[in-house]
Each structure stands twice: as C-alpha cells, then as structure tokens.
Amino acid sequence: MTYSEREPDENQTISDVFILVGFSYLTRLQILLFLVFLVIYLVTLVGNLLIILLIKLNPSLHTPMYFFLLNLSFLEICYTSSVVPQLLAHLLVEQKTLSIAGCAAQMYIFTIMGLTECCLLAAMAYDRYIAICNPLHYRTIMSGQVCAQLVGASWTIGILVEAAQTTWIFSLPFCGSNRIHHFFCDIPPVIKMACTDTSKNQIVVLALSVLFILSPFLLIILSYICIISTILKLPSAEGRRKAFSTCSSHLMVVTLFYGTALFTYLRPKSISTPEGDQMISLMYTVITPVLNPIIYTLRNKEVKGAFRKIIGKSISSHNQIN
C-alpha cells in the first residue's frame, strides 16, 4: 500500500493526519468485510429505529422502562454511527487516512455515547429494581420527572467526563509513525501515539474507567442481587418466571456491553495484541448494537404485540384504500 513506506522519524511531530491501519492485513477480505459490516450496520439502524417508532406510536409503551429503551436505541444509533461508516469507507480505499481533527471528533462522540450508555444501563437496572422490589410505589417513584432526570444525568456525566478526557488526550503532542493499529480512534491506541510521558494520562483513563464504568456496573450488580432475591421469594413459579422475564433482556444487554468494555479497558497490557484488540472492539462497536434490538424484540411480548398491531393497522389501511 502506498502509505506503508512512510516511517516518520521518531521525533517528527504528527500535525496533519493519522493512518488507521485497521484490517489492512486482511487484503483479500476487504470487500467481504465491507459487505458483512454494511449489512450489520443497516440492520442496527433499522432495528433501533423500529424500536423508537414502536415506542413513540404506541401509548401502551409510554412507561419508564420503554422511555429508557427509547433512549438506549437512540444512543446505539449514534454510538455505532460514530465508527462504522468510517470503517466501511476505509475498507474500500487504499489510503485509510483520518485527520487529527476528525480523529478527535470520532473519539468525542464514541466515548460520550459509550459512557452515557453505561450510566443509562444503570438507570434501567434501578427501574427494574423498583418495579420488582417495590411495585406498589413504582409509579410514584419512577415518575416522568425522575426518569427524565436519570436520563439527563446520564448524558451530563457522559458529556462532561469524556469531553474533558478527550480534550486532554488531544492536547498531547503526537510524533513518530502516524499509523494507528486500529480501525477507529479509540483511547488506548491514540495515547500510544503521544511522544511524551503518558503515565498520568493512563492513570486518569484507568481511574475514570473504574469510577464511571465500573461504578455503574456495581450498581447494576447490586440491583440484580436485590431483584433475584425478591424473585426467589415469590410463592409461585409462574410469578417468578414473569418477574424475571421483565428484566432478562436488560440483563443480557448489560452482559454483552460490559463484558467486552471491561475486558478491553481493564485487562493487563501484557495480554493485548493489535489484532486481538480489534476483534474485541468489533464486539462492542458493531455486534452488540445489532444484538440489542433483536434481544428486546424477540424476548419482549409487549414490543412484539405493538409491532403486530402496527402491521395489522397498516394492512387494514392498505385494504381499505384498495
């Protein structure tokens, strides 16, 4: 490839562009990867947009749980759209370049959406905790105002924390080779491009990961300990099954999202490789966003019922017109 011969001097400052090496080593599979990722991306967009429309159009779904799900679907669209279109474009071209400003913009969007989703998943766990452990006061506690405040707090934390962190990262001088061995501008590979001591930055990244990624995860675990304890105390097996079915979809999404995120940002550097990092990143940037709407539609009777109702109305309207 034309850019592979460029090896800047170790002290040469990078001031224009980065080269995202990505999947360049899979030369013969570029077109196949493009088609696979394009299909997954389109399914992600359609699936999450469908959930948003179903919730908006069905008054029966205007409840706290579906209010959070609507926001989660919107987040997933923004989250995956910050990475996948640029990945698709780079699979079709030889010069896989991205300006430093473009790299910063991608990191801003991706990290803000990622941290906001962490907090939103914790808010959804709290909603399920109140619904199952304190059902008589559910409507009072989870009022529309409280739900809006929880979503607003999630966005506020995501924007403030990640905007500050990304701004700090891109205030560092970058030098040496301008090739990033990744398919998007994630925090760890970009920090490696800095030609200054980044130990403080890495400590800050770890601290933020523990505080704002691990803390919501611990709140989710605590909520589900209480939820499972309450469910096990229910007298009938049918009651236990129904109670667990209301939170099983959320639990699956949390497992997928946090499983890959925690493994990526908290694992020892000694066991990481560029190829392995990319495979893991594909899980939470491409695979998880497409699985979320599938999980919520296939495992949720209310969503499936609302979908059938919309289809039924559309067919009825079409027949009346004809």
Phi, psi and omega in degrees: 000151189295331183273352186290342182274348183281116176230089182301153175302150185303329182261002181285124183286137175270117185235355185241294186223158168254155173247118180271101184299319175052236183258032180300332181287346176259059188305314185284350183255006185303313181293319179296316178298320178301313182294318180296311182292327178295315179298314180299318181295316179296320177296321178299311181298311182296316182298312182288323175295324178296318178298316180299314180295318179299317181291320180293322188271349183245109179303331180294343180260009179275066180235165180306316183301317182280337172297316177293321180295322177300315179294324177296318179297319177297318178299317181297322178297312180294319183299307182286331179288343177283347185239310193294315180304318178293323176298315180298317180297319182289337177287344183257349183241159179275321180272097185268064185262156176211127180297156179298323177295319177295322178296317179296317180299317178298317180294320177305306185295311184298312184289322178297314180295320181296313180290322177299321179294322176303312181292322180294321177297325176293320177296322178293323177295320177297320177300315179292325178298313180295318182297324185263322185269340180218058189295329183293333181251015186299310183295328179287313183290312183266060177287168179301323180294317180295317179300316179297322179293321179295317178294317179299319178295321178299313179294319181297314179298314181300313183292311184295313185291310185283331175295318178294317182293315181294320177299319179296315181299317183275004169272352179283150174281136178250134180209175183086211178294140181265016181266124176261123182276065180201170179259359172205171185275079175275163186298306185302311181293330179288319178300326179297338181282346183290141179253043176216172180292116182254015183299321179294319179298318181293325176294318179296316178301316179295318180296317179294323178298316180293315186288312189256351175252313181286324181298311175301324179296319178293324176295322177295315179299315179298318179299317183284335172297315178293320180297311182295321178298318179293317180298318182294339180274351179294140187289326185254149177294324179295320178296319178295320181295315181295319180296317182290327182295335181287341182238359183294322179296314178299319181296321178294318179296317178300316181298316180295312186291308184286329180302313180284321182295313180295320179295324182289312190266343184246000181280157178296144179296334185297338183254009182262143174227153180305317180294317179295320178299320180293320179297318180292318179298326177300327181299312186267350177259334185240311188283309183302315180299331179278335180281329184303307178296328178295315180299314184287332180274321183284332185255004185240111183295324182293319178294316178297321178296318179296322179295315179297324180294317179296317179297317179299317179296321181294317179295318180296317179296321180294321180292323180294322180294319180284000000 
